[in-house]
């Protein structure tokens, strides 16, 4: 997913940089809104998964504190190891979608100016 969003953002940036008179902004805006929808859906799913992993991690840590079962500490450690990439991935998705919103605004402004 990281590669897809990076490639798509670069593709749109390239189109916006060229700012050709032949650019069909209506078509580009429609395509961009579809892509925003896809990435927003992905972002929502990863937010839910990340929050559930975080809750599970905290519950495991608290359970370890009260029971002092070393197995729970090992589980908490594994959950933290999984949580870090989930947070990183969600961060990339969030920033990517925010950049897509800015690209959309540029497209709408250029369409309005033509």
N, C-alpha and C positions, 0 to 999 in steps of 0.2 A: 504494500500500500504506500509505503514511503516513496518508492521509486515512481509510482503512478502519479502521486500528487506533485512531486518535484518536477516531473516531465510535463505535466499539464500546466503548472504555473509558468514554466519556462516557455512553453508553446504560446500561451496567452501574452506573456510579457514581450515575446518576439513580435507578435502581431501588433500589439499596442505601440511598440517602439518604432516599427516601420510606418505606421499610420498612413497606409495607402488610401488613395481616393477610391479604389475599387473594393475596399473592405465592406462587406455587407454586415453592418452592425446589428441589424434585426436578427439575422440568422445566428451571428456570433453570440448575441445576448441570450437567445433561446437555448443554444447549446451550453452556454456558461451556466445558466440557471439549472439545467438538468444536472450538470456536473456538481454544482453547489449542493443540490439535493442529495446526490450520491454520497458526497463527502460529509454532509451534515448527518446523514443516517449512520455512516461509519463512526462518526464522532460520538453520536449518542450511544451506540452499542459499546464503544470502548470506554465511555464515561461510566456506564452501568457496570461493566466488568471491573474497571479500576476501583470504583467505590466498593464493590462487593469484596474484592481482594483486600482492600484496606480495612474494611470492617472485619473480615475474617482474620487478618493479621492481628489487629488490636484485640479481638476476642481471644485469640490463641495466647497472646502475651499476658493478658489478664488471667486467663485460666492457668497459665504457668505460675504466675505470681501467687495465686491462691493454693495451687496444688503441689508446686515444686516438682512436677513430673518432667524429667529431662526430655522425654519424647515430644512434649509440647513446645519446648524451647527449640528443638530441631525443626519442628513443623513451622514455627514462627520464622525461623531463619530462612527456610525454603520459600515461604510466602513472601518474605521481604525481597528475596532474590528475584522472584517473579514479578513483584510489584514495581520494581525499578524500571524494567523495560516497558511495562504498561503505562507508567507515568510519562516516560519519554515519548512513546508512540502517541499518546493522547495530546501531549504538548505539541508535537509536530502537526497533528491533525487540526488542532485548534488554531495554531498560527497560520496554517495553510488556508483554512476556511476564512479567517480574518483577511488574509491577503486577497482571496477571491472576491470578497465583498468590495475591497478597494478597487480591484480590477473592474468589477461590475460598474461601480460608480464612474470610472473613467470611460467605459464603453457608452454608458447612458449619456454622459456629458458630450462625448464626441458625436453621438447620433443626433443629439439635440442641436449641435452646432452645424450639422450638415443640412 
